[in-house]
Amino acid sequence: MCNGTREETSKNKSILEDYIATKMKMEPTTQLKAEHDSVKLALRILGVMCNRLESGQETKSKYIDELLQFLRVFADRFHHGKEEDILFRIMQEGTARDEGPIGEVMVCVAIMEHFVGRDYIKDIGEALAKYKSGDHRASARIIESSRNYIELLTQHIDKEDNILYPMADKHLSTEKQRKLAQEFETVNREKFGIDMQEEFYELLNNLKEVYLV
């Protein structure tokens, strides 16, 4: 049994390593879309957690804590960080034909939505702390803020995948695309690292097994 468990763990780790290596070879906006798939999975899990809380079923606060950590670090600091610090900055530098910033209004809206999302995550965290201390009335606040967050991020991701990223792909020069890829590579390997990404993908897969299977 122990050997089987070790073999399964090794196999899962190998799959994650292959996935991350493949993702890092993708074009920058394709990388972001792949990360969106993981965020959308996290939102589905959060939705099931809300349904269970609402119906009075047991929902371990440990699992909510883990999912919040994924959303704070992977979704926000890692993914949104690459957007705000790299993609959006390069888009705002304009095009090679001096046509001005690319998608200026869309970028401003996206950044604003990132801030709104952070407020929802903060609110969920504060409510969860009360819930863990025994105040089960706080579950209503967890549910409300979580569902607001799910609605916000679902629409946000749709706009980025179908409007903002294609806009960047269409207008950014080859040189700027190369710069974008190089800066993404630095974040992927040095600022957050492969091990961190593996840990969060594994965490998400574990939560998927609990809530979506």
Phi and psi in degrees as a GROMACS rama.xvg file:
@    title "Ramachandran Plot"
@    xaxis  label "Phi"
@    yaxis  label "Psi"
@TYPE xy
-63.5099  -42.442  CYS-2
-63.467  -39.9805  ASN-3
-61.6975  -41.6943  GLY-4
-64.52  -43.0308  THR-5
-63.6162  -41.2792  ARG-6
-63.867  -41.4205  GLU-7
-64.7452  -42.5476  GLU-8
-61.9985  -42.9788  THR-9
-63.9083  -40.3551  SER-10
-63.9855  -45.3435  LYS-11
-62.1858  -40.3851  ASN-12
-64.0623  -39.9359  LYS-13
-64.2772  -41.0058  SER-14
-62.7415  -43.0948  ILE-15
-64.3121  -43.1778  LEU-16
-60.8944  -42.5896  GLU-17
-64.3371  -41.8391  ASP-18
-63.1831  -46.36  TYR-19
-64.5672  -42.0058  ILE-20
-61.6227  -41.7071  ALA-21
-65.3616  -44.3372  THR-22
-60.7108  -38.8866  LYS-23
-71.8575  -14.1215  MET-24
-90.4583  -8.10352  LYS-25
-71.8066  161.656  MET-26
-62.1119  151.419  GLU-27
-51.2059  -49.1838  PRO-28
-71.0323  -26.4655  THR-29
-69.6637  -36.4399  THR-30
-58.0325  -46.8769  GLN-31
-63.2945  -38.7705  LEU-32
-64.831  -38.4972  LYS-33
-63.8624  -39.8359  ALA-34
-66.3082  -34.5452  GLU-35
-58.6003  -37.9131  HIS-36
-58.8853  -40.4028  ASP-37
-68.9388  -39.1452  SER-38
-65.3681  -41.14  VAL-39
-63.5964  -35.6123  LYS-40
-63.7135  -42.7117  LEU-41
-61.2428  -38.2986  ALA-42
-66.1158  -38.2456  LEU-43
-62.4012  -42.8523  ARG-44
-63.464  -43.3653  ILE-45
-60.6665  -38.9233  LEU-46
-61.9633  -42.4782  GLY-47
-65.6611  -40.5172  VAL-48
-56.9524  -44.4681  MET-49
-61.6997  -44.2116  CYS-50
-61.2824  -40.3221  ASN-51
-68.6651  -42.5131  ARG-52
-59.3746  -44.3249  LEU-53
-64.9913  -34.6976  GLU-54
-88.869  0.715958  SER-55
84.4754  6.39797  GLY-56
-74.5896  156.388  GLN-57
-67.7983  128.834  GLU-58
-133.378  108.997  THR-59
-65.2519  128.564  LYS-60
-61.4059  -27.6005  SER-61
-58.1228  -41.652  LYS-62
-71.0701  -37.208  TYR-63
-64.3862  -42.0099  ILE-64
-57.5264  -45.2141  ASP-65
-64.0246  -41.7763  GLU-66
-67.0884  -38.8116  LEU-67
-61.4002  -38.9939  LEU-68
-63.482  -39.5331  GLN-69
-61.2497  -44.8781  PHE-70
-69.8542  -36.2061  LEU-71
-69.3627  -46.0003  ARG-72
-91.5499  -57.4895  VAL-73
-69.9947  -53.7086  PHE-74
-69.5488  -41.6959  ALA-75
-94.4647  -64.0868  ASP-76
-65.0195  -41.4928  ARG-77
-80.6314  -62.5875  PHE-78
-71.1633  -55.9216  HIS-79
-63.7382  -30.6334  HIS-80
-62.161  -42.0147  GLY-81
-64.9051  -35.3833  LYS-82
-67.6138  -54.737  GLU-83
-68.6339  -44.5215  GLU-84
-81.8889  -23.2046  ASP-85
-121.553  -68.4221  ILE-86
-58.3219  -53.8965  LEU-87
-65.3477  -36.763  PHE-88
-62.4086  -45.4814  ARG-89
-67.7263  -36.837  ILE-90
-62.8874  -36.4937  MET-91
-76.9092  -11.2148  GLN-92
-72.9841  -16.1556  GLU-93
94.0474  -174.774  GLY-94
-104.024  171.611  THR-95
-66.0693  -20.8348  ALA-96
-95.7173  15.3315  ARG-97
55.3572  41.4673  ASP-98
-86.6277  3.09806  GLU-99
90.959  -178.861  GLY-100
-57.5215  147.714  PRO-101
-94.3572  125.294  ILE-102
58.5052  42.1992  GLY-103
-57.0287  -45.2931  GLU-104
-66.3952  -44.0586  VAL-105
-61.792  -39.769  MET-106
-64.2898  -43.8358  VAL-107
-61.5116  -41.8269  CYS-108
-63.8035  -43.7007  VAL-109
-61.0085  -44.496  ALA-110
-64.4967  -41.9768  ILE-111
-59.2851  -42.4421  MET-112
-66.5039  -32.4658  GLU-113
-59.9367  -43.1974  HIS-114
-66.2105  -41.0205  PHE-115
-62.2449  -42.2738  VAL-116
-60.8861  -40.1246  GLY-117
-62.5653  -36.9602  ARG-118
-64.3014  -41.7831  ASP-119
-63.0543  -43.0569  TYR-120
-63.9441  -40.4934  ILE-121
-61.358  -42.5112  LYS-122
-65.7405  -41.5274  ASP-123
-61.4568  -43.8739  ILE-124
-61.9728  -42.3472  GLY-125
-65.7482  -41.7191  GLU-126
-66.5929  -38.1178  ALA-127
-63.9437  -38.5014  LEU-128
-59.9513  -40.898  ALA-129
-67.194  -40.9137  LYS-130
-61.2098  -43.1431  TYR-131
-67.4035  -26.6051  LYS-132
-82.6455  -0.913297  SER-133
112.214  -4.95885  GLY-134
-87.8579  88.7163  ASP-135
-74.4287  -8.68222  HIS-136
-66.7143  -22.6055  ARG-137
-67.0377  -13.7158  ALA-138
-61.0705  -32.3832  SER-139
-62.8623  -39.0958  ALA-140
-69.5652  -38.7839  ARG-141
-59.207  -46.835  ILE-142
-63.7371  -48.3764  ILE-143
-61.6921  -49.1025  GLU-144
-67.5785  -35.8622  SER-145
-65.5224  -44.2267  SER-146
-68.3528  -35.0541  ARG-147
-63.2796  -40.795  ASN-148
-65.1943  -44.6404  TYR-149
-59.4565  -45.4224  ILE-150
-63.3901  -44.8572  GLU-151
-60.8977  -51.7974  LEU-152
-68.6336  -34.1539  LEU-153
-61.7635  -47.5897  THR-154
-68.0315  -38.7708  GLN-155
-60.4689  -47.7608  HIS-156
-63.0075  -41.2901  ILE-157
-60.6745  -43.1907  ASP-158
-65.4379  -40.8002  LYS-159
-68.4033  -46.0669  GLU-160
-63.92  -37.636  ASP-161
-103.616  -13.6699  ASN-162
-125.605  -57.2551  ILE-163
-69.6993  -48.9006  LEU-164
-64.3844  -44.768  TYR-165
-60.3105  -33.4306  PRO-166
-62.8921  -43.4814  MET-167
-64.8358  -45.1105  ALA-168
-60.9156  -36.1014  ASP-169
-73.9014  -39.1161  LYS-170
-103.102  -23.3421  HIS-171
-72.4865  135.632  LEU-172
-68.8788  165.82  SER-173
-58.6626  -39.7179  THR-174
-63.0466  -43.8972  GLU-175
-70.4626  -33.9595  LYS-176
-63.3503  -38.9604  GLN-177
-66.1058  -41.76  ARG-178
-62.2169  -41.6123  LYS-179
-60.1674  -46.8757  LEU-180
-63.3975  -41.0023  ALA-181
-64.7123  -41.3362  GLN-182
-71.3322  -35.165  GLU-183
-62.2335  -42.2784  PHE-184
-59.1409  -41.2206  GLU-185
-62.2814  -44.4461  THR-186
-65.5148  -46.2091  VAL-187
-60.6282  -37.8363  ASN-188
-99.6505  -32.781  ARG-189
-108.664  -46.4896  GLU-190
-73.8079  -42.8092  LYS-191
-111.093  -40.6068  PHE-192
85.7129  158.898  GLY-193
-67.231  -41.1288  ILE-194
-60.4073  -41.8094  ASP-195
-63.0506  -43.5295  MET-196
-63.0853  -42.2463  GLN-197
-59.0552  -43.9262  GLU-198
-60.1471  -42.3826  GLU-199
-74.7789  -35.8967  PHE-200
-65.3581  -39.0387  TYR-201
-66.2513  -42.5532  GLU-202
-58.0055  -45.3202  LEU-203
-64.5433  -41.1512  LEU-204
-63.1762  -39.1889  ASN-205
-63.7236  -43.318  ASN-206
-67.2263  -35.0877  LEU-207
-59.7351  -42.2259  LYS-208
-62.1681  -34.4752  GLU-209
-77.4051  -40.9797  VAL-210
-108.56  -19.7629  TYR-211
-120.802  1.32198  LEU-212
